[in-house]
Amino acid sequence: MRINCIIIDDEPLARKGLKEYIADVDFLQLVGEFDNPVKAMDMLAKEEVQLLFLDIQMPKITGLDFFKTLKHAPPVIFTTAFPQYAIEGFELNALDYLVKPVSFERFLKAAMRAKEFYEVRQKNIAETPHGTAAAEYFFIKADNRLVKISYDEILFAEALQNYVVIQTSEKKYITYLTFRSVEEYLPSDKFIKTHKSYIVSAARVDSIEGNDIRIGQHHIPISRNLKDEVMEKLVNGKFLRR
């Protein structure tokens, strides 16, 4: 497996350091480097970029704001000298967040996370034969093994910093993935995003009160900006009136 990656950073020394680290990791392939985000837009639109090393503090536009503009953004690892941006970075479902100066050990940990992301994705694709309907399950890595999760088992998924909690009817799994990667495999006809950190199984919802969804003993929030969409998907056409 080779992961095509690009670097966007306005600091020459930072780009040089990342290039050297990438060259030392056999499953990473550097396909481009840029000193500002605008120059990278053409490559991101036309080439198969699978991983983005993106600086945050740059002139004219921050890496965070640039990433928000991308319609089909690849998985991202943010790099910055300012740790206070970490929370916002993870809210954008970043694979990881590296604080400069970055040691090779820390870089390798982030790279391995990207590798694991694509290994799980390939496993899930392989389990769905070409030309057939989507599988009724997917795999995650938890407890040092690949665990098969059936859609019908899931109550909800919750983002937890750089992990995701998948709560099933029997067990809670904590997996080292991005929230976005889990969201990709949950079919939209069965699961609803209620909050930036929560996705629920529509069939498992017991009740709704205000901005609170009840699934068994669990309380799941509904964010104000998603309220109308959530109610439309959950209730529309299914609400019995007198």
LUMFIDO-222729 format. One line per 5 residues: number of its first residue (from 0); their letters; for each residue x, y negated, z of C-alpha. Coordinates in nm, 4 decimals. Layout:
BEGIN
NUM> a> X,Y,Z | ...
//
This chain:
BEGIN
0> mrinc> 0.0000,0.0000,0.0000 | 0.1238,-0.3485,-0.0940 | -0.0491,-0.6606,0.0376 | -0.0102,-0.9639,-0.1887 | 0.0385,-1.2731,0.0249
5> iiidd> 0.1097,-1.6442,-0.0125 | 0.2542,-1.9067,0.2197 | 0.1142,-2.2597,0.2543 | 0.3277,-2.4782,0.4806 | 0.4680,-2.8282,0.4362
10> eplar> 0.7852,-2.7464,0.6342 | 1.0667,-2.5964,0.4184 | 1.2291,-2.4230,0.7162 | 0.9011,-2.2631,0.8204 | 0.8440,-2.1340,0.4660
15> kglke> 1.2004,-2.0008,0.4548 | 1.1525,-1.8134,0.7831 | 0.8261,-1.6565,0.6717 | 0.9776,-1.5569,0.3357 | 1.2614,-1.3759,0.5120
20> yiadv> 1.0180,-1.1961,0.7437 | 0.7933,-1.0944,0.4544 | 1.0941,-0.9576,0.2636 | 1.1730,-0.7338,0.5616 | 0.8248,-0.5771,0.5710
25> dflql> 0.7872,-0.3203,0.2945 | 0.4077,-0.3393,0.2649 | 0.4037,-0.7194,0.2155 | 0.4589,-0.8748,-0.1288 | 0.5071,-1.2520,-0.1535
30> vgefd> 0.3388,-1.3813,-0.4702 | 0.3530,-1.7553,-0.4050 | 0.4560,-2.0355,-0.1692 | 0.3257,-2.3909,-0.1553 | 0.4054,-2.7051,0.0398
35> npvka> 0.0437,-2.8241,0.0418 | -0.2953,-2.6534,0.0149 | -0.4134,-2.8272,-0.3027 | -0.1302,-2.6724,-0.5043 | -0.2424,-2.3262,-0.3949
40> mdmla> -0.6029,-2.3579,-0.5097 | -0.5405,-2.2388,-0.8655 | -0.3637,-1.9226,-0.7514 | -0.6306,-1.8509,-0.4906 | -0.8988,-1.8837,-0.7584
45> keevq> -0.7300,-1.6748,-1.0276 | -0.4983,-1.4239,-0.8604 | -0.5624,-1.1378,-0.6207 | -0.4334,-1.2897,-0.2988 | -0.4922,-1.0489,-0.0123
50> llfld> -0.3323,-1.2374,0.2762 | -0.2766,-1.6056,0.3459 | -0.0132,-1.7454,0.5840 | -0.1522,-2.0929,0.6424 | -0.0048,-2.3788,0.8434
55> iqmpk> -0.2534,-2.5967,1.0303 | -0.0930,-2.9395,1.0725 | -0.0297,-3.0710,0.7204 | -0.0632,-3.4155,0.5579 | -0.3983,-3.5118,0.4004
60> itgld> -0.5844,-3.1943,0.5026 | -0.5384,-2.9474,0.7856 | -0.5128,-2.5768,0.7208 | -0.8345,-2.5256,0.9171 | -1.0303,-2.7716,0.7029
65> ffktl> -0.8792,-2.6332,0.3832 | -0.9723,-2.2782,0.4768 | -1.3325,-2.3863,0.5358 | -1.3518,-2.5096,0.1743 | -1.2651,-2.1688,0.0249
70> khapp> -1.5680,-1.9810,-0.1069 | -1.3900,-1.6465,-0.1302 | -1.1159,-1.6814,0.1262 | -0.8695,-1.3962,0.1758 | -0.7858,-1.2811,0.5283
75> viftt> -0.5761,-1.5502,0.6947 | -0.2993,-1.5691,0.9538 | -0.2650,-1.9248,1.0815 | 0.0805,-2.0583,1.1700 | 0.1281,-2.3718,1.3790
80> afpqy> 0.3308,-2.5395,1.6491 | 0.0079,-2.6378,1.8297 | -0.1513,-2.3571,2.0348 | -0.4609,-2.5674,2.1100 | -0.5974,-2.4797,1.7651
85> aiegf> -0.6116,-2.1076,1.8442 | -0.9792,-2.0988,1.9445 | -1.0930,-2.2740,1.6260 | -0.8688,-2.0437,1.4232 | -1.0313,-1.7334,1.5678
90> elnal> -1.3770,-1.8846,1.5159 | -1.2885,-1.8800,1.1451 | -1.2245,-1.5055,1.1821 | -0.8500,-1.5335,1.1372 | -0.6611,-1.2063,1.1476
95> dylvk> -0.4085,-1.3649,1.3797 | -0.2602,-1.6921,1.5017 | 0.1174,-1.7402,1.5170 | 0.2709,-2.0185,1.7253 | 0.6011,-2.1569,1.5944
100> pvsfe> 0.8790,-2.0728,1.6342 | 0.7640,-1.7239,1.5336 | 0.9736,-1.4249,1.6363 | 0.9993,-1.1309,1.3982 | 0.8405,-0.9046,1.6600
105> rflka> 0.5352,-1.1291,1.6798 | 0.5217,-1.1642,1.3005 | 0.5333,-0.7870,1.2583 | 0.2431,-0.7437,1.4981 | 0.0344,-0.9810,1.2847
110> amrak> 0.1424,-0.8061,0.9643 | 0.0449,-0.4683,1.1071 | -0.2968,-0.6075,1.1846 | -0.3374,-0.7049,0.8186 | -0.2269,-0.3566,0.7156
115> efyev> -0.4790,-0.1986,0.9521 | -0.7527,-0.4248,0.8127 | -0.6904,-0.2967,0.4590 | -0.6469,0.0650,0.5663 | -0.9887,0.0613,0.7329
120> rqkni> -1.1381,-0.1129,0.4293 | -0.9935,0.1485,0.1925 | -1.1208,0.4261,0.4166 | -1.4703,0.2829,0.4055 | -1.4599,0.2360,0.0279
125> aetph> -1.3366,0.5927,-0.0186 | -1.6297,0.7223,0.1853 | -1.8760,0.5625,-0.0627 | -1.8532,0.7495,-0.3962 | -1.8660,0.5342,-0.7091
130> gtaaa> -2.2171,0.4847,-0.8410 | -2.3931,0.5955,-0.5234 | -2.5803,0.4008,-0.2610 | -2.3818,0.2539,0.0254 | -2.2852,0.4951,0.3006
135> eyffi> -2.4822,0.4943,0.6243 | -2.1696,0.4534,0.8331 | -1.8216,0.3043,0.8418 | -1.4967,0.3607,1.0283 | -1.3166,0.1455,1.2834
140> kadnr> -0.9940,0.2009,1.4710 | -1.0554,0.2286,1.8447 | -0.8839,0.4210,2.1226 | -0.5934,0.4945,1.8831 | -0.8134,0.6883,1.6419
145> lvkis> -1.0511,0.6313,1.3517 | -1.4053,0.6341,1.4854 | -1.7079,0.6881,1.2638 | -1.9928,0.4470,1.3427 | -2.3403,0.5075,1.2006
150> ydeil> -2.5461,0.1979,1.1259 | -2.8428,0.3453,1.3122 | -2.6353,0.3694,1.6325 | -2.5427,0.0016,1.6467 | -2.7248,-0.2387,1.8765
155> faeal> -2.5079,-0.5416,1.8049 | -2.1561,-0.6602,1.7267 | -1.9835,-0.9369,1.9219 | -1.6722,-1.1393,1.8410 | -1.4277,-1.1444,2.1314
160> qnyvv> -1.1332,-1.3701,2.0414 | -0.9176,-1.1525,1.8128 | -1.1202,-0.8363,1.8797 | -1.4734,-0.7209,1.7970 | -1.7036,-0.5365,2.0350
165> iqtse> -1.9438,-0.2923,1.8706 | -2.2149,-0.1903,2.1125 | -2.3935,0.1318,2.0224 | -2.6759,0.3074,2.2034 | -2.4213,0.5344,2.3699
170> kkyit> -2.0934,0.3448,2.3988 | -1.9089,0.0155,2.3638 | -1.6160,0.0127,2.1193 | -1.3489,-0.2582,2.1150 | -1.1608,-0.2778,1.7863
175> yltfr> -0.8732,-0.4969,1.6694 | -1.0508,-0.6419,1.3649 | -1.1937,-0.9742,1.2576 | -1.5612,-1.0448,1.3002 | -1.5829,-1.1125,0.9275
180> sveey> -1.4505,-0.7675,0.8359 | -1.7198,-0.6019,1.0476 | -1.9856,-0.8336,0.9036 | -1.8848,-0.7209,0.5523 | -1.9812,-0.3606,0.6239
185> lpsdk> -2.3102,-0.4262,0.7970 | -2.5890,-0.4304,0.5338 | -2.7836,-0.7567,0.5381 | -3.1168,-0.5749,0.5126 | -3.0507,-0.4081,0.8495
190> fikth> -2.8391,-0.6598,1.0412 | -2.8825,-1.0283,1.1157 | -2.6218,-1.2824,1.2228 | -2.7808,-1.4730,1.5115 | -2.4781,-1.6708,1.6269
195> ksyiv> -2.1200,-1.7313,1.5129 | -2.0190,-1.4509,1.7524 | -2.3119,-1.2070,1.7250 | -2.4758,-0.9789,1.4690 | -2.7749,-0.7691,1.5757
200> saarv> -2.9550,-0.4658,1.4383 | -3.2998,-0.5879,1.3343 | -3.4571,-0.2490,1.4164 | -3.3192,-0.2582,1.7718 | -3.4603,-0.5988,1.8721
205> dsieg> -3.7102,-0.5558,2.1559 | -3.8216,-0.9155,2.2068 | -3.7474,-1.2808,2.1303 | -3.7931,-1.5610,2.3805 | -3.6796,-1.9075,2.2790
210> ndiri> -3.3189,-1.8767,2.1701 | -3.2703,-1.5391,2.3340 | -3.2970,-1.1925,2.1786 | -3.3431,-0.8931,2.4051 | -3.2049,-0.5525,2.3059
215> gqhhi> -3.2491,-0.3174,2.5969 | -3.0624,-0.4802,2.8868 | -2.8582,-0.7018,2.6552 | -2.9287,-1.0702,2.5913 | -2.8099,-1.2053,2.2549
220> pisrn> -2.8124,-1.5821,2.1827 | -2.9605,-1.7405,1.8717 | -2.7760,-2.0536,1.7606 | -2.9847,-2.3565,1.6658 | -2.8550,-2.3716,1.3087
225> lkdev> -2.9472,-2.0045,1.2490 | -3.2826,-2.0015,1.4307 | -3.5045,-2.0463,1.1241 | -3.3159,-1.7844,0.9246 | -3.3229,-1.5361,1.2115
230> meklv> -3.6957,-1.5792,1.2668 | -3.7640,-1.5513,0.8945 | -3.5799,-1.2197,0.8698 | -3.7125,-1.0715,1.1944 | -4.0714,-1.1899,1.2089
235> ngkfl> -4.1920,-1.2964,0.8637 | -4.4591,-1.0565,0.7349 | -4.4449,-0.8512,1.0544 | -4.6291,-1.0794,1.2948 | -4.9824,-0.9563,1.3699
240> rr> -5.2334,-1.2380,1.4168 | -5.5944,-1.2322,1.5248
//
